[in-house]
Amino acid sequence: MRARRYEVIDEDGKLRAYLGGPRFNDSVTLVDENGVERASLRVLAEGTSVLSMADDAGRGRAAIHVNRQGNATLQFYDENGRVSGVFAGTSSIP
């Protein structure tokens, strides 16, 4: 079976998760009971893996990025989408 997008629905027929989609083809997104995208795992074109989490209004609030070299960044965002905190690491730490 092949498709551009796979969807998971609950017992009431509401969308709860999808694989693929309009914004990123390499993504898995979880949707809450109100239809708001709350978490996603995706791989960007340049190879960075991103785990994003949103509040109940769908605003991004935290994200973990890991690039091809293994360097990781944890970012926090305020209610306006501005970076409010960053924790960065590198793959060279023993």
MIDOSE-1310 file (N, C-alpha, C; in nm, 2 decimals, decimal comma, always signed):
residues 94
mrar	+0,08/-0,12/+0,00/+0,00/+0,00/+0,00/+0,09/+0,12/+0,00; +0,06/+0,22/-0,08/+0,13/+0,35/-0,09/+0,03/+0,46/-0,09; +0,07/+0,57/-0,02/-0,01/+0,69/-0,02/+0,08/+0,81/+0,02; +0,04/+0,93/-0,01/+0,11/+1,05/+0,03/+0,08/+1,08/+0,18
ryev	-0,03/+1,03/+0,23/-0,07/+1,06/+0,37/-0,16/+0,95/+0,42; -0,12/+0,91/+0,54/-0,20/+0,81/+0,62/-0,26/+0,88/+0,74; -0,39/+0,85/+0,77/-0,45/+0,91/+0,88/-0,50/+0,80/+0,98; -0,50/+0,84/+1,11/-0,55/+0,76/+1,22/-0,67/+0,84/+1,28
ided	-0,78/+0,77/+1,28/-0,90/+0,84/+1,34/-0,95/+0,76/+1,46; -1,02/+0,83/+1,55/-1,07/+0,77/+1,67/-1,21/+0,71/+1,64; -1,27/+0,65/+1,75/-1,40/+0,58/+1,73/-1,51/+0,68/+1,68; -1,49/+0,81/+1,70/-1,59/+0,90/+1,65/-1,56/+0,96/+1,51
gklr	-1,45/+0,91/+1,45/-1,41/+0,95/+1,32/-1,33/+1,08/+1,31; -1,29/+1,12/+1,43/-1,20/+1,24/+1,44/-1,06/+1,21/+1,41; -0,99/+1,29/+1,34/-0,85/+1,28/+1,31/-0,77/+1,29/+1,43; -0,68/+1,19/+1,46/-0,60/+1,19/+1,58/-0,45/+1,19/+1,55
aylg	-0,41/+1,14/+1,43/-0,27/+1,14/+1,39/-0,26/+1,12/+1,24; -0,15/+1,17/+1,19/-0,13/+1,14/+1,04/+0,02/+1,13/+1,01; +0,05/+1,05/+0,91/+0,18/+1,03/+0,86/+0,19/+1,10/+0,72; +0,28/+1,19/+0,70/+0,29/+1,27/+0,58/+0,20/+1,39/+0,60
gprf	+0,17/+1,45/+0,49/+0,08/+1,57/+0,50/+0,13/+1,68/+0,41; +0,05/+1,79/+0,42/+0,07/+1,90/+0,33/+0,20/+1,98/+0,36; +0,25/+1,99/+0,48/+0,37/+2,07/+0,51/+0,50/+1,99/+0,50; +0,50/+1,88/+0,55/+0,62/+1,79/+0,55/+0,58/+1,65/+0,51
ndsv	+0,65/+1,60/+0,41/+0,61/+1,46/+0,37/+0,68/+1,36/+0,46; +0,79/+1,40/+0,53/+0,86/+1,31/+0,62/+0,82/+1,35/+0,76; +0,69/+1,32/+0,80/+0,65/+1,36/+0,94/+0,54/+1,27/+0,99; +0,54/+1,26/+1,12/+0,43/+1,20/+1,20/+0,37/+1,31/+1,29
tlvd	+0,24/+1,33/+1,29/+0,18/+1,44/+1,36/+0,07/+1,38/+1,45; +0,07/+1,42/+1,58/-0,04/+1,38/+1,67/-0,13/+1,50/+1,69; -0,26/+1,47/+1,69/-0,37/+1,57/+1,69/-0,45/+1,55/+1,82; -0,49/+1,65/+1,89/-0,57/+1,63/+2,02/-0,72/+1,62/+1,98
engv	-0,80/+1,60/+2,09/-0,94/+1,58/+2,07/-1,01/+1,70/+2,01; -0,95/+1,81/+2,01/-1,01/+1,93/+1,95/-0,96/+1,96/+1,80; -0,88/+1,87/+1,75/-0,83/+1,88/+1,61/-0,70/+1,97/+1,60; -0,64/+2,00/+1,72/-0,52/+2,08/+1,72/-0,39/+1,99/+1,71
eras	-0,30/+2,03/+1,62/-0,18/+1,96/+1,61/-0,09/+1,99/+1,73; -0,06/+1,88/+1,81/+0,01/+1,90/+1,94/+0,15/+1,86/+1,94; +0,19/+1,76/+1,85/+0,32/+1,71/+1,85/+0,35/+1,65/+1,71; +0,48/+1,67/+1,67/+0,52/+1,61/+1,54/+0,66/+1,58/+1,54
lrvl	+0,69/+1,47/+1,47/+0,83/+1,43/+1,45/+0,85/+1,43/+1,30; +0,96/+1,51/+1,26/+0,98/+1,52/+1,11/+1,13/+1,52/+1,08; +1,16/+1,50/+0,96/+1,30/+1,51/+0,91/+1,30/+1,61/+0,80; +1,38/+1,72/+0,82/+1,39/+1,83/+0,72/+1,47/+1,79/+0,60
aegt	+1,46/+1,86/+0,50/+1,53/+1,83/+0,37/+1,68/+1,82/+0,39; +1,74/+1,90/+0,48/+1,89/+1,89/+0,50/+1,93/+1,78/+0,59; +1,83/+1,71/+0,65/+1,86/+1,59/+0,73/+1,84/+1,61/+0,88; +1,80/+1,73/+0,92/+1,78/+1,76/+1,07/+1,65/+1,69/+1,11
svls	+1,66/+1,62/+1,22/+1,54/+1,56/+1,28/+1,48/+1,66/+1,38; +1,35/+1,67/+1,38/+1,29/+1,77/+1,47/+1,17/+1,71/+1,54; +1,16/+1,72/+1,68/+1,05/+1,68/+1,76/+0,99/+1,81/+1,81; +0,86/+1,84/+1,77/+0,80/+1,97/+1,81/+0,68/+1,94/+1,89
madd	+0,65/+2,03/+1,99/+0,54/+2,01/+2,08/+0,47/+2,15/+2,09; +0,33/+2,15/+2,09/+0,26/+2,27/+2,09/+0,16/+2,27/+2,21; +0,11/+2,39/+2,24/+0,01/+2,40/+2,35/-0,13/+2,37/+2,29; -0,23/+2,39/+2,38/-0,36/+2,35/+2,33/-0,42/+2,45/+2,23
agrg	-0,35/+2,56/+2,20/-0,39/+2,65/+2,09/-0,32/+2,62/+1,96; -0,23/+2,52/+1,97/-0,15/+2,48/+1,85/-0,02/+2,57/+1,83; +0,01/+2,65/+1,93/+0,13/+2,73/+1,92/+0,25/+2,65/+1,96; +0,36/+2,65/+1,88/+0,48/+2,57/+1,91/+0,54/+2,63/+2,04
raai	+0,57/+2,53/+2,14/+0,62/+2,58/+2,27/+0,76/+2,51/+2,30; +0,79/+2,40/+2,23/+0,92/+2,34/+2,25/+0,96/+2,26/+2,13; +1,09/+2,25/+2,10/+1,13/+2,17/+1,99/+1,27/+2,12/+2,02; +1,30/+1,99/+1,98/+1,43/+1,93/+1,99/+1,48/+1,92/+1,84
hvnr	+1,60/+1,97/+1,81/+1,65/+1,95/+1,68/+1,78/+1,87/+1,69; +1,80/+1,78/+1,60/+1,93/+1,70/+1,59/+1,97/+1,70/+1,45; +2,09/+1,76/+1,42/+2,14/+1,77/+1,28/+2,22/+1,64/+1,24; +2,26/+1,64/+1,12/+2,33/+1,52/+1,07/+2,46/+1,49/+1,14
qgna	+2,52/+1,59/+1,20/+2,64/+1,57/+1,27/+2,62/+1,53/+1,42; +2,49/+1,52/+1,46/+2,46/+1,48/+1,59/+2,45/+1,59/+1,69; +2,46/+1,71/+1,65/+2,45/+1,83/+1,74/+2,30/+1,85/+1,77; +2,27/+1,87/+1,90/+2,13/+1,88/+1,94/+2,10/+2,01/+2,00
tlqf	+1,98/+2,06/+1,98/+1,93/+2,19/+2,04/+1,79/+2,17/+2,10; +1,77/+2,21/+2,22/+1,63/+2,21/+2,28/+1,59/+2,36/+2,28; +1,48/+2,40/+2,22/+1,44/+2,53/+2,22/+1,30/+2,54/+2,28; +1,28/+2,65/+2,36/+1,15/+2,68/+2,42/+1,10/+2,81/+2,35
yden	+0,96/+2,82/+2,33/+0,90/+2,94/+2,27/+0,80/+2,99/+2,36; +0,78/+3,13/+2,35/+0,67/+3,19/+2,43/+0,54/+3,19/+2,35; +0,44/+3,24/+2,40/+0,31/+3,24/+2,34/+0,30/+3,31/+2,21; +0,40/+3,40/+2,18/+0,41/+3,47/+2,05/+0,50/+3,40/+1,95
grvs	+0,56/+3,29/+1,98/+0,64/+3,21/+1,90/+0,79/+3,25/+1,90; +0,82/+3,34/+1,99/+0,96/+3,39/+2,01/+1,04/+3,29/+2,09; +1,17/+3,27/+2,06/+1,25/+3,18/+2,14/+1,27/+3,24/+2,28; +1,23/+3,16/+2,38/+1,25/+3,21/+2,52/+1,36/+3,14/+2,60
gvfa	+1,41/+3,03/+2,54/+1,52/+2,96/+2,60/+1,58/+2,86/+2,51; +1,71/+2,84/+2,52/+1,78/+2,74/+2,43/+1,88/+2,66/+2,52; +1,88/+2,53/+2,50/+1,99/+2,45/+2,55/+2,05/+2,38/+2,43; +2,18/+2,39/+2,42/+2,25/+2,33/+2,30/+2,36/+2,24/+2,35
gtss	+2,38/+2,13/+2,27/+2,48/+2,04/+2,30/+2,55/+2,00/+2,17; +2,66/+1,93/+2,17/+2,73/+1,89/+2,05/+2,76/+1,74/+2,06; +2,79/+1,68/+1,95/+2,82/+1,54/+1,94/+2,96/+1,51/+2,00; +3,04/+1,61/+2,03/+3,18/+1,59/+2,07/+3,19/+1,57/+2,22
ip	+3,08/+1,58/+2,30/+3,09/+1,57/+2,44/+3,11/+1,42/+2,47; +3,21/+1,39/+2,55/+3,24/+1,24/+2,58/+3,13/+1,18/+2,66
